[in-house]
Amino acid sequence: MRLDLKDFPTAGVPDALHDVMARLATVGAQIALRIARGGIDDLDLSGAVGTNSDGDGQKALDVIADDAFRQILTGSAVRFFASEEQETAIETNPEGRFALAIDPLDGSSNINANVAIGTIFAIYPAEATPEASFLRPGTDLVAGGYIIYGPQTVFVVTFGDGVQQYVLDPLTGAFTLTKTRVQVPPQSTEFAINASNYRHWSAPVRAYIDDCVAGDEGPREQNFNMRWVASLVAETHRILSRGGVFLYPRDDRKGYDKGRLRYLYECAPIAFVITQAGGGATDGADPILPKVPAGLHQRTPFIFGSIEKVARITAYHDLPDHETSALFGKRGLFRS
């Protein structure tokens, strides 16, 4: 698989890291083809095959993708491999320079609905142990990005100096550079959140969404559109393309009090991409990249998108409780 990383406008990216990217791209192209031929010559890619290390249901393609990425990275410059599908990290090359964490197939619940799904990856310098390599702030990332499998298969990556985008050419089988400096549009009238959980949200999140839903008759004085794909990669790619904001906050349901998305291989690399593209990424109140996970599968609240919108949501969280409650008491627009 050809991936023209030599065209990336950043000096000093080591050849070993180029090789890792090319290996990821190779499997990405294979997965894209497998998805495209799902149901023709394959098993049911959306079929349940068990649960992963954190108790979430696994689809067949989750396991297929995890195996494919682990196998192709064995013997590469990746020393430690951590995956959503594995309880612990695996040493793939004792001499490797990097530690790679991956969500092999994000949004797998959407497979049989033909909705965009993807792969998310984060790469850190390798230390002596998996714990030292992975349990560190996202500000230590040397590379991060995702592959989205949709109408186009797109590889998006940052090495800490801007974001570039490659598109898989179905005629040649190569990923071709199409954008060298991706930027999050600063203005948008879209927000993404699962509104069915409204009753469980904190007052600041409800107040922000109420203001959006109030439209041109509310304090924002403009109309908004709501989006929710249930695929983090799809939400990210839309925000990179059109701007807006994504919210997956903590709420009062059991198991959601610390958020739901995983820090290491979902939130940190997406936040790295978004901030390198001029956007913002927080846990609702504080920037998310400086956070340090306590475990490979630690969850966190996650809010990201156009920087002005992320800052506004942070401001709602900064209000004193009595002021937020007063604001909230005047809204509640999802209630009858």
Secondary structure, DSSP 8 states (H G I E B T S, - for coil): --B-GGGSS-TT--HHHHHHHHHHHHHHHHHHHHHHTTTTSS--TT-EEEE-TTS-EEEHHHHHHHHHHHHHHTTSSEEEEEETT-SS-EES-TT-SEEEEEEEEETGGGGGGT--EEEEEEEEE--SSHHHHHSS-GGG-SEEEEEEESSSEEEEEESSS-EEEEEEETTTTEEEEEESS----S--SEEE--GGGGGGS-HHHHHHHHHHHTGGGSTT-S--EEE--S-HHHHHHHHHHH--EEEE---SSTT-TT-SEEIIIIIHHHHHHHHHTT-EEESSSSBSTT---SSTT-EE-EEEESHHHHHHHHHHHHS-HHHHHHHHHT--TT--
